């Protein structure tokens, strides 16, 4: 059991470490974009153009195809062997690639209609719509390329080399950073270098992951062909392909619900005028730091690990890993939420306020950050709960939950944006995420993936009550951390430290206070402390 748990922990730590580097490079990218474009019409144009390929990438590959494909692929490795599983993988990725490129061509043709739907608030400005259409026709080329990268990442993750896929976003970020230096007012579309860099970055990501697959012999490319050795094997592959595609559509909606909600946010924000789309984007980028590092790392490692547990019918290990994931997620997400709520202005000012990004944009972005921060723990819980269904091949439950959450997000956004403008849209996303988390936890309890909620002094580690008690403990230590940070902030201001120094010292002091407090109280998830003692096969 320790070896199995260490596979999950190793996957999480690899993904989290590389995702941290990715997020740092991502902040460097966003700082560059903010400095060169500000938070107004020029940045809105690029962010809308970047939204469509990102949406399809998350839904088609990282969300749906990966979720539908990975459990079947893991099961084939366990029951049919590597040769058959790898041949199935190659046939699947070939067909998926053809479909993705066909989809890209169709989107190129209907792009003007897509843009009217994506940015209805700009429908009266023909020049802006034409610029968004031009940029999106470039950036949409990124969609099939990066989708193939995500699918190839399934093979690298199953092999235990989670770092390979987690490294690829860093390549894209540096391409976008370099492209910012080519932005100037003489261009017909000011942000066109960013669009070109997006496609170039995707291409370099694909080249990198192919080199790594060949280097480590992950798909045994020398010994395999796309053709089956027998008619029976070919029929079997066709059967598993059919099963994968049958699970794709519900997975496309269920797995991509967060991205669809963010798309709804963009559409509604465009109705509030220039700048609102950018305020939400920059606020989301800061909130995405814990969500990306912890949420995506947990989701990536957990889906792979739970798929392995499902393949060998190990229900006890399945439950154990799910509880571990929830505790790790709460351990990192609750303090992040507290810090962003209390120091939102400082984070936005230090990261983005320079060049074309003024104090007005800082204030507006900080308000949206507070609204997003309220939902950070819920986002992480969702990232942990969804793989529990997808690992069993159950893509319909996430789809049904996704439909409910999408409808609620639209309703709450329309109501709250009347009172809080763009911040109301962000707040609606957070509220809906909490509702979704509660729904998933109830469903998991009913399916007995987590023990029933029982009030016991002797807390069972597989009990939902244990998770709630643990969450309350982390709320307590996070509150102590924030109080210490506020006192430090007051002292640093007295001695006239600049904002950058204040933020760095606050973050370092906050981390030190938080980890030491939890260490002495023994609240740190033990799996993180002892994972180095496990041997990974």
URKADA-V656004 format. One record per residue. N is the residue number from 1. RES is the residue in one letter. PSI is psi in degrees with one decimal (none if undefined). Layout:
N:RES:PSI  N:RES:PSI
//
This chain:
1:X:-35.7  2:X:-39.9  3:X:-39.8  4:X:-42.9  5:X:-37.4  6:X:-27.2  7:X:-44.6  8:X:-46.7  9:X:-40.6  10:X:-41.4  11:X:-41.3  12:X:-47.7  13:X:-39.5  14:X:-50.0  15:X:-42.7  16:X:-42.2  17:X:-48.4  18:X:-33.8  19:X:-33.6  20:X:-47.3  21:X:-38.3  22:X:-42.5  23:X:-35.8  24:X:-46.5  25:X:-31.4  26:X:-39.0  27:X:-38.6  28:X:-39.6  29:X:-48.4  30:X:-34.8  31:X:-41.3  32:X:-45.2  33:X:-42.9  34:X:-39.7  35:X:-37.8  36:X:-28.1  37:X:-20.7  38:X:-156.8  39:X:76.9  40:X:-145.5  41:X:-41.2  42:X:-41.9  43:X:-35.7  44:X:-41.9  45:X:-46.4  46:X:-42.7  47:X:-35.1  48:X:-42.1  49:X:-31.1  50:X:-20.5  51:X:-41.6  52:X:-52.5  53:X:-33.6  54:X:-40.6  55:X:-50.1  56:X:-34.5  57:X:-46.8  58:X:-38.7  59:X:-48.1  60:X:-44.7  61:X:-70.2  62:X:-31.3  63:X:-61.0  64:X:-58.1  65:X:-40.7  66:X:-44.7  67:X:-36.9  68:X:-33.0  69:X:-41.6  70:X:-47.6  71:X:-39.5  72:X:-43.0  73:X:-44.8  74:X:-39.8  75:X:-37.5  76:X:-37.3  77:X:-42.2  78:X:-39.2  79:X:-25.3  80:X:-14.0  81:X:164.0  82:X:-41.9  83:X:-50.1  84:X:-45.1  85:X:-41.4  86:X:-34.9  87:X:-41.6  88:X:-42.2  89:X:-45.8  90:X:-41.0  91:X:-43.2  92:X:-47.4  93:X:-30.2  94:X:-48.0  95:X:-39.8  96:X:-39.2  97:X:-43.1  98:X:-45.2  99:X:-39.6  100:X:-40.2  101:X:-35.1  102:X:-41.3  103:X:-40.2  104:X:-40.1  105:X:-42.6  106:X:-43.8  107:X:-34.6  108:X:-39.9  109:X:-43.2  110:X:17.9  111:X:-44.2  112:X:-37.1  113:X:-37.2  114:X:-40.6  115:X:-38.2  116:X:-37.3  117:X:-36.9  118:X:-32.6  119:X:66.4  120:X:-25.0  121:X:-17.3  122:X:13.4  123:X:-23.7  124:X:-10.0  125:X:94.5  126:X:-41.0  127:X:-44.0  128:X:-43.2  129:X:-39.6  130:X:-39.3  131:X:-42.4  132:X:-41.2  133:X:-45.2  134:X:-48.1  135:X:-40.5  136:X:-32.6  137:X:-27.0  138:X:-50.5  139:X:-25.6  140:X:-20.9  141:X:-26.6  142:X:-30.6  143:X:-55.7  144:X:-33.8  145:X:-50.1  146:X:-24.7  147:X:-39.9  148:X:-38.8  149:X:-45.1  150:X:-38.4  151:X:-41.5  152:X:-29.5  153:X:-22.9  154:X:-45.6  155:X:-41.0  156:X:-36.7  157:X:-43.7  158:X:-30.4  159:X:-8.0  160:X:-1.6  161:X:71.0  162:X:-24.3  163:X:-26.8  164:X:-53.7  165:X:-36.7  166:X:-22.9  167:X:-26.4  168:X:-36.7  169:X:-26.0  170:X:-36.6  171:X:-46.8  172:X:-43.8  173:X:-42.5  174:X:-31.9  175:X:-41.8  176:X:-37.4  177:X:-47.2  178:X:-38.4  179:X:-25.2  180:X:-30.3  181:X:-6.9  182:X:0.8  183:X:130.2  184:X:164.2  185:X:-13.1  186:X:-13.7  187:X:144.2  188:X:-36.9  189:X:113.2  190:X:-33.2  191:X:15.8  192:X:-31.2  193:X:-33.4  194:X:-39.6  195:X:-44.0  196:X:-41.3  197:X:-30.5  198:X:-46.4  199:X:-42.7  200:X:-43.1  201:X:-42.4  202:X:-40.7  203:X:-42.6  204:X:-34.0  205:X:-43.2  206:X:-43.9  207:X:-42.3  208:X:-48.1  209:X:-31.0  210:X:-39.3  211:X:-42.4  212:X:-39.3  213:X:-41.4  214:X:-41.0  215:X:-43.4  216:X:2.2  217:X:39.0  218:X:-39.1  219:X:13.3  220:X:52.2  221:X:-25.2  222:X:-27.8  223:X:3.0  224:X:149.1  225:X:172.3  226:X:-17.2  227:X:146.0  228:X:152.5  229:X:-30.2  230:X:163.3  231:X:-38.0  232:X:-42.9  233:X:-40.2  234:X:-42.1  235:X:-38.0  236:X:-43.6  237:X:-42.7  238:X:-38.9  239:X:-45.1  240:X:-31.8  241:X:-42.1  242:X:-42.7  243:X:-39.6  244:X:-46.5  245:X:-30.8  246:X:-31.3  247:X:-9.6  248:X:-49.3  249:X:-51.0  250:X:-34.3  251:X:-33.3  252:X:-38.6  253:X:-47.8  254:X:-47.2  255:X:-24.9  256:X:16.5  257:X:-38.8  258:X:-42.5  259:X:-37.5  260:X:-39.8  261:X:-39.9  262:X:-33.0  263:X:-42.6  264:X:-41.1  265:X:-43.1  266:X:-44.2  267:X:-47.3  268:X:-36.4  269:X:-32.4  270:X:-23.0  271:X:-14.8  272:X:-0.3  273:X:174.1  274:X:139.9  275:X:-33.2  276:X:-40.4  277:X:-42.3  278:X:-38.1  279:X:-45.9  280:X:-38.1  281:X:-51.5  282:X:-37.3  283:X:-41.7  284:X:-34.9  285:X:-38.1  286:X:-44.3  287:X:-27.3  288:X:-10.0  289:X:-57.2  290:X:-35.3  291:X:-42.0  292:X:-47.4  293:X:-49.3  294:X:-51.3  295:X:-50.6  296:X:-39.4  297:X:-44.5  298:X:-46.4  299:X:-44.4  300:X:-50.6  301:X:-38.7  302:X:-41.8  303:X:-43.0  304:X:-46.7  305:X:-44.0  306:X:-33.6  307:X:-38.6  308:X:-42.5  309:X:-39.1  310:X:-39.3  311:X:-31.2  312:X:12.1  313:X:40.7  314:X:83.9  315:X:-33.9  316:X:-44.2  317:X:-35.8  318:X:-51.1  319:X:-41.4  320:X:-47.0  321:X:-34.8  322:X:-44.3  323:X:-43.2  324:X:-43.6  325:X:-44.0  326:X:-42.7  327:X:-43.3  328:X:-42.3  329:X:-44.8  330:X:-37.1  331:X:-36.5  332:X:-32.2  333:X:-37.0  334:X:-48.8  335:X:-35.4  336:X:-43.0  337:X:-45.4  338:X:-42.8  339:X:-45.8  340:X:-35.1  341:X:-39.7  342:X:-22.9  343:X:34.2  344:X:-44.5  345:X:-42.9  346:X:-44.1  347:X:-47.6  348:X:-42.3  349:X:-46.8  350:X:-39.9  351:X:-37.7  352:X:-20.6  353:X:90.1  354:X:159.9  355:X:-122.1  356:X:-3.8  357:X:107.3  358:X:-179.3  359:X:-27.5  360:X:-46.5  361:X:-35.5  362:X:-47.4  363:X:-44.5  364:X:-40.5  365:X:-38.6  366:X:-37.6  367:X:-42.1  368:X:-35.4  369:X:-41.6  370:X:-43.5  371:X:-42.8  372:X:-36.9  373:X:-31.5  374:X:-30.6  375:X:2.3  376:X:-49.0  377:X:-36.2  378:X:-39.7  379:X:-42.6  380:X:-41.3  381:X:-42.7  382:X:-41.7  383:X:-26.4  384:X:-33.8  385:X:-39.0  386:X:-43.6  387:X:-24.3  388:X:-31.1  389:X:-42.5  390:X:-33.3  391:X:-26.8  392:X:3.2  393:X:9.7  394:X:93.9  395:X:-10.8  396:X:-39.3  397:X:-49.2  398:X:-31.6  399:X:-45.7  400:X:-43.0  401:X:-40.0  402:X:-39.5  403:X:-43.7  404:X:-46.2  405:X:-37.1  406:X:-45.2  407:X:-44.7  408:X:-37.9  409:X:-42.1  410:X:-45.0  411:X:-50.8  412:X:-37.4  413:X:-45.2  414:X:-34.2  415:X:-51.4  416:X:-28.7  417:X:-20.6  418:X:-25.0  419:X:-36.5  420:X:12.6  421:X:-131.1  422:X:-29.4  423:X:-30.5  424:X:-34.6  425:X:-43.1  426:X:-40.4  427:X:-38.7  428:X:-40.8  429:X:-40.4  430:X:-45.1  431:X:-44.9  432:X:-35.9  433:X:-37.9  434:X:-40.9  435:X:-43.5  436:X:-38.9  437:X:-44.1  438:X:-42.7  439:X:-46.2  440:X:-42.2  441:X:-37.0  442:X:-44.3  443:X:-41.6  444:X:-34.4  445:X:-42.2  446:X:-34.1  447:X:0.1  448:X:28.4  449:X:-22.4  450:X:139.5  451:X:153.3  452:X:155.3  453:X:107.5  454:X:131.2  455:X:102.2  456:X:142.0  457:X:-35.5  458:X:98.7  459:X:121.8  460:X:133.5  461:X:-15.7  462:X:15.0  463:X:140.1  464:X:-28.6  465:X:-35.7  466:X:-37.0  467:X:-42.1  468:X:-45.6  469:X:-42.3  470:X:-40.8  471:X:-41.8  472:X:-38.0  473:X:-42.2  474:X:-34.0  475:X:-42.0  476:X:-50.6  477:X:-31.3  478:X:-37.7  479:X:-42.4  480:X:-39.9  481:X:-46.1  482:X:-39.7  483:X:-43.1  484:X:-39.2  485:X:-38.6  486:X:-40.4  487:X:-42.9  488:X:-41.4  489:X:-43.0  490:X:-45.2  491:X:-44.9  492:X:-34.5  493:X:-34.9  494:X:-38.7  495:X:12.8  496:X:41.3  497:X:147.9  498:X:166.1  499:X:-38.2  500:X:-45.4  501:X:-40.1  502:X:-46.3  503:X:-45.2  504:X:-45.4  505:X:-38.4  506:X:-45.3  507:X:-46.6  508:X:-45.0  509:X:-38.4  510:X:-44.5  511:X:-44.2  512:X:-46.2  513:X:-45.4  514:X:-48.3  515:X:-38.0  516:X:-42.7  517:X:-47.1  518:X:-30.0  519:X:-47.3  520:X:-31.2  521:X:-4.9  522:X:41.9  523:X:-10.9  524:X:130.8  525:X:122.7  526:X:-28.3  527:X:-31.2  528:X:-30.2  529:X:-33.0  530:X:3.9  531:X:-28.7  532:X:-18.6  533:X:-17.3  534:X:144.5  535:X:134.7  536:X:124.2  537:X:none
//
